[in-house]
Amino acid sequence: MAEIIQKDGTWTFDGDAVRVVPGRDKDVGPLRQALGELSVPLHAIAGISYEPGRKAGRLRLRPRDGADPLTQGTAGRLPDTADPYKLAVDPARAAVAEYFVDEVRNALLLDRVDPGPTDAYLLPGPPVPVTAEAGDATVSFDGDTITLDWNWTAEDAKHSVGPSRFRVADVRAVEWVPAKGLSNGRLRFTLAGAQAAPAPKYDPYAAELFGFGKKELLTALVAAAVTVRLPHPAAPATPTAPATPSAPTAIPRPASTDHDVLLRRLRELGELHKEGVLTADEFLAAKTAILGDF
C-alpha cells in the first residue's frame, strides 16, 4: 500500500485502485470538494507521473481515454485547481510521490493494463441530483430531467420560452467550455433532431458561463453526470438483424495441432493463479473459455 498526504488532498493506492480524497485547504476548489472521494480502478488508469518543482511538485494521474465521464464531459478543459487527477506536492515529500508513482506503475505492468482508449465508462460519474449556478441560469439534473432556470442576466429570447426542461434520453451530446479571458464559456446540450444551434446567449438548451467565480466550475459536474448516461462515443455499434433468416454458420474448431498452444495457455494461467496475479474467479473464467476451444 502507498499513500501520500498533502494539503491539496490524500492519495492512497491499495493495489486495486487509487483513492483520491480532496483536501480541506482553502485553495482546494469547490468542484473538487463537491465531487468528493474518487476511487479510480487500476484498469481505468493509463499512466501516472511526478513532475518536480521548486515551490511545489505535481503528481498526475491519467485516466484512460473514455474511462472517466468527468474528463470526457469537459474534454480535458478543467483548470489545474479543479482537476481531481492532479495533486500539488511539497518538495520535501518528493521521495514519497516518486515511490507512489513506482507502486502504481509496477501494478499496471503486472496486471498488463491496456493504456489505450476504452469503449465504456469505468467510473460512475458524479452523484445526482446535482445543481450548479451558471452565468445566466441555474442548471440542475436529477438523473432523468435537466432543468435550466434563467436568471436576470439571461437574454429575453430565453426568458420568452421560460425555463428549459428536457429528459436526458433526448440528449445526444454535451459541450462544456469554461470562460477564458473576455470570452464566455458554455454548457450546451444538443437534443435529438436539433438543427444548427444559435449562439449560447440565445440558445434555450445552453447556459452561458461568465467565469466570475469558482462555483461556475460546478457546471462541469452536471456535464459529467449527463455524459455518463449517454451512449459511450466509442461503444461498438449494435449489429442489425439480417433482413432474411440465414443458415447458421459453423464455428471452426481448432485443429489438433493447436491443442499444444491451448495447453500452454492453461499452464500459464495456472502459474499466474499461483503467483496471485489472477483471483480464483478470474482463473476459473479464463480456464473455462480456453477449454471451450477443445
FENURVEN-V753331 format. One record per residue. N is the residue number from 1. PHI is phi in whole degrees, 0 to 359 (none if undefined). D_FIRST is the distance of its C-alpha to the first C-alpha in whole Angstrom. Layout:
n->N phi->PHI d_first->D_FIRST
n->N phi->PHI d_first->D_FIRST
This chain:
n->1 phi->none d_first->0
n->2 phi->232 d_first->4
n->3 phi->211 d_first->7
n->4 phi->225 d_first->11
n->5 phi->246 d_first->13
n->6 phi->224 d_first->17
n->7 phi->300 d_first->20
n->8 phi->291 d_first->20
n->9 phi->159 d_first->17
n->10 phi->234 d_first->13
n->11 phi->246 d_first->11
n->12 phi->229 d_first->7
n->13 phi->235 d_first->6
n->14 phi->252 d_first->5
n->15 phi->101 d_first->7
n->16 phi->247 d_first->10
n->17 phi->202 d_first->10
n->18 phi->261 d_first->10
n->19 phi->264 d_first->11
n->20 phi->249 d_first->14
n->21 phi->241 d_first->16
n->22 phi->292 d_first->19
n->23 phi->281 d_first->20
n->24 phi->253 d_first->23
n->25 phi->296 d_first->25
n->26 phi->298 d_first->28
n->27 phi->276 d_first->28
n->28 phi->282 d_first->25
n->29 phi->293 d_first->28
n->30 phi->296 d_first->29
n->31 phi->296 d_first->28
n->32 phi->293 d_first->24
n->33 phi->293 d_first->25
n->34 phi->290 d_first->27
n->35 phi->294 d_first->24
n->36 phi->74 d_first->21
n->37 phi->288 d_first->18
n->38 phi->241 d_first->17
n->39 phi->241 d_first->15
n->40 phi->260 d_first->15
n->41 phi->296 d_first->14
n->42 phi->304 d_first->13
n->43 phi->287 d_first->17
n->44 phi->260 d_first->18
n->45 phi->259 d_first->17
n->46 phi->269 d_first->19
n->47 phi->182 d_first->18
n->48 phi->212 d_first->16
n->49 phi->209 d_first->17
n->50 phi->236 d_first->18
n->51 phi->247 d_first->21
n->52 phi->291 d_first->22
n->53 phi->208 d_first->25
n->54 phi->291 d_first->28
n->55 phi->272 d_first->27
n->56 phi->198 d_first->24
n->57 phi->271 d_first->22
n->58 phi->221 d_first->20
n->59 phi->264 d_first->17
n->60 phi->236 d_first->18
n->61 phi->252 d_first->17
n->62 phi->246 d_first->19
n->63 phi->292 d_first->20
n->64 phi->297 d_first->22
n->65 phi->303 d_first->26
n->66 phi->88 d_first->27
n->67 phi->275 d_first->24
n->68 phi->247 d_first->24
n->69 phi->295 d_first->27
n->70 phi->291 d_first->26
n->71 phi->295 d_first->26
n->72 phi->293 d_first->29
n->73 phi->291 d_first->31
n->74 phi->256 d_first->31
n->75 phi->54 d_first->32
n->76 phi->71 d_first->29
n->77 phi->266 d_first->31
n->78 phi->294 d_first->29
n->79 phi->293 d_first->29
n->80 phi->305 d_first->26
n->81 phi->293 d_first->27
n->82 phi->252 d_first->26
n->83 phi->277 d_first->24
n->84 phi->290 d_first->20
n->85 phi->263 d_first->19
n->86 phi->230 d_first->20
n->87 phi->234 d_first->18
n->88 phi->287 d_first->20
n->89 phi->238 d_first->19
n->90 phi->297 d_first->21
n->91 phi->307 d_first->22
n->92 phi->292 d_first->20
n->93 phi->253 d_first->17
n->94 phi->299 d_first->17
n->95 phi->297 d_first->15
n->96 phi->293 d_first->12
n->97 phi->297 d_first->13
n->98 phi->293 d_first->14
n->99 phi->296 d_first->11
n->100 phi->300 d_first->9
n->101 phi->300 d_first->12
n->102 phi->299 d_first->12
n->103 phi->296 d_first->8
n->104 phi->292 d_first->10
n->105 phi->298 d_first->13
n->106 phi->298 d_first->12
n->107 phi->294 d_first->11
n->108 phi->298 d_first->14
n->109 phi->291 d_first->16
n->110 phi->298 d_first->15
n->111 phi->275 d_first->16
n->112 phi->53 d_first->19
n->113 phi->290 d_first->19
n->114 phi->286 d_first->22
n->115 phi->280 d_first->22
n->116 phi->284 d_first->25
n->117 phi->297 d_first->27
n->118 phi->250 d_first->27
n->119 phi->249 d_first->30
n->120 phi->204 d_first->28
n->121 phi->285 d_first->26
n->122 phi->255 d_first->22
n->123 phi->238 d_first->21
n->124 phi->282 d_first->24
n->125 phi->85 d_first->25
n->126 phi->296 d_first->26
n->127 phi->289 d_first->28
n->128 phi->241 d_first->31
n->129 phi->286 d_first->34
n->130 phi->223 d_first->33
n->131 phi->225 d_first->36
n->132 phi->215 d_first->36
n->133 phi->268 d_first->39
n->134 phi->263 d_first->41
n->135 phi->294 d_first->43
n->136 phi->243 d_first->46
n->137 phi->198 d_first->45
n->138 phi->256 d_first->42
n->139 phi->252 d_first->40
n->140 phi->221 d_first->39
n->141 phi->214 d_first->37
n->142 phi->254 d_first->37
n->143 phi->102 d_first->35
n->144 phi->229 d_first->39
n->145 phi->242 d_first->41
n->146 phi->258 d_first->41
n->147 phi->232 d_first->43
n->148 phi->241 d_first->44
n->149 phi->261 d_first->46
n->150 phi->284 d_first->48
n->151 phi->254 d_first->49
n->152 phi->292 d_first->52
n->153 phi->275 d_first->51
n->154 phi->290 d_first->51
n->155 phi->292 d_first->54
n->156 phi->302 d_first->57
n->157 phi->299 d_first->56
n->158 phi->281 d_first->53
n->159 phi->297 d_first->55
n->160 phi->294 d_first->57
n->161 phi->265 d_first->55
n->162 phi->77 d_first->53
n->163 phi->303 d_first->50
n->164 phi->269 d_first->48
n->165 phi->227 d_first->47
n->166 phi->206 d_first->45
n->167 phi->272 d_first->43
n->168 phi->295 d_first->40
n->169 phi->296 d_first->42
n->170 phi->266 d_first->44
n->171 phi->274 d_first->42
n->172 phi->250 d_first->41
n->173 phi->200 d_first->39
n->174 phi->234 d_first->38
n->175 phi->233 d_first->38
n->176 phi->236 d_first->36
n->177 phi->226 d_first->37
n->178 phi->286 d_first->37
n->179 phi->294 d_first->40
n->180 phi->216 d_first->40
n->181 phi->62 d_first->43
n->182 phi->269 d_first->46
n->183 phi->265 d_first->45
n->184 phi->288 d_first->44
n->185 phi->264 d_first->41
n->186 phi->198 d_first->41
n->187 phi->238 d_first->39
n->188 phi->242 d_first->42
n->189 phi->248 d_first->42
n->190 phi->257 d_first->44
n->191 phi->264 d_first->46
n->192 phi->301 d_first->47
n->193 phi->76 d_first->50
n->194 phi->290 d_first->50
n->195 phi->272 d_first->52
n->196 phi->304 d_first->52
n->197 phi->277 d_first->50
n->198 phi->287 d_first->52
n->199 phi->301 d_first->50
n->200 phi->307 d_first->47
n->201 phi->294 d_first->50
n->202 phi->249 d_first->52
n->203 phi->279 d_first->50
n->204 phi->289 d_first->49
n->205 phi->248 d_first->46
n->206 phi->221 d_first->44
n->207 phi->249 d_first->43
n->208 phi->279 d_first->44
n->209 phi->244 d_first->41
n->210 phi->273 d_first->43
n->211 phi->79 d_first->40
n->212 phi->278 d_first->41
n->213 phi->213 d_first->38
n->214 phi->294 d_first->34
n->215 phi->292 d_first->35
n->216 phi->297 d_first->36
n->217 phi->294 d_first->33
n->218 phi->297 d_first->32
n->219 phi->298 d_first->34
n->220 phi->296 d_first->32
n->221 phi->292 d_first->30
n->222 phi->296 d_first->33
n->223 phi->302 d_first->33
n->224 phi->291 d_first->30
n->225 phi->295 d_first->31
n->226 phi->283 d_first->34
n->227 phi->304 d_first->33
n->228 phi->293 d_first->30
n->229 phi->263 d_first->33
n->230 phi->264 d_first->35
n->231 phi->302 d_first->35
n->232 phi->296 d_first->33
n->233 phi->298 d_first->35
n->234 phi->255 d_first->33
n->235 phi->295 d_first->34
n->236 phi->300 d_first->36
n->237 phi->294 d_first->40
n->238 phi->289 d_first->41
n->239 phi->294 d_first->44
n->240 phi->272 d_first->47
n->241 phi->288 d_first->49
n->242 phi->295 d_first->52
n->243 phi->297 d_first->56
n->244 phi->234 d_first->57
n->245 phi->299 d_first->56
n->246 phi->235 d_first->55
n->247 phi->294 d_first->55
n->248 phi->300 d_first->51
n->249 phi->272 d_first->50
n->250 phi->292 d_first->49
n->251 phi->273 d_first->46
n->252 phi->296 d_first->46
n->253 phi->268 d_first->45
n->254 phi->293 d_first->43
n->255 phi->294 d_first->46
n->256 phi->301 d_first->46
n->257 phi->291 d_first->45
n->258 phi->274 d_first->41
n->259 phi->297 d_first->41
n->260 phi->298 d_first->39
n->261 phi->295 d_first->37
n->262 phi->294 d_first->36
n->263 phi->296 d_first->35
n->264 phi->296 d_first->33
n->265 phi->295 d_first->31
n->266 phi->296 d_first->31
n->267 phi->296 d_first->30
n->268 phi->297 d_first->27
n->269 phi->296 d_first->26
n->270 phi->299 d_first->26
n->271 phi->293 d_first->24
n->272 phi->296 d_first->21
n->273 phi->293 d_first->21
n->274 phi->296 d_first->21
n->275 phi->282 d_first->18
n->276 phi->87 d_first->16
n->277 phi->289 d_first->16
n->278 phi->253 d_first->19
n->279 phi->284 d_first->19
n->280 phi->299 d_first->22
n->281 phi->294 d_first->23
n->282 phi->295 d_first->22
n->283 phi->296 d_first->24
n->284 phi->296 d_first->27
n->285 phi->296 d_first->28
n->286 phi->293 d_first->28
n->287 phi->297 d_first->30
n->288 phi->298 d_first->32
n->289 phi->295 d_first->32
n->290 phi->289 d_first->33
n->291 phi->297 d_first->36
n->292 phi->295 d_first->38
n->293 phi->274 d_first->39
n->294 phi->285 d_first->41
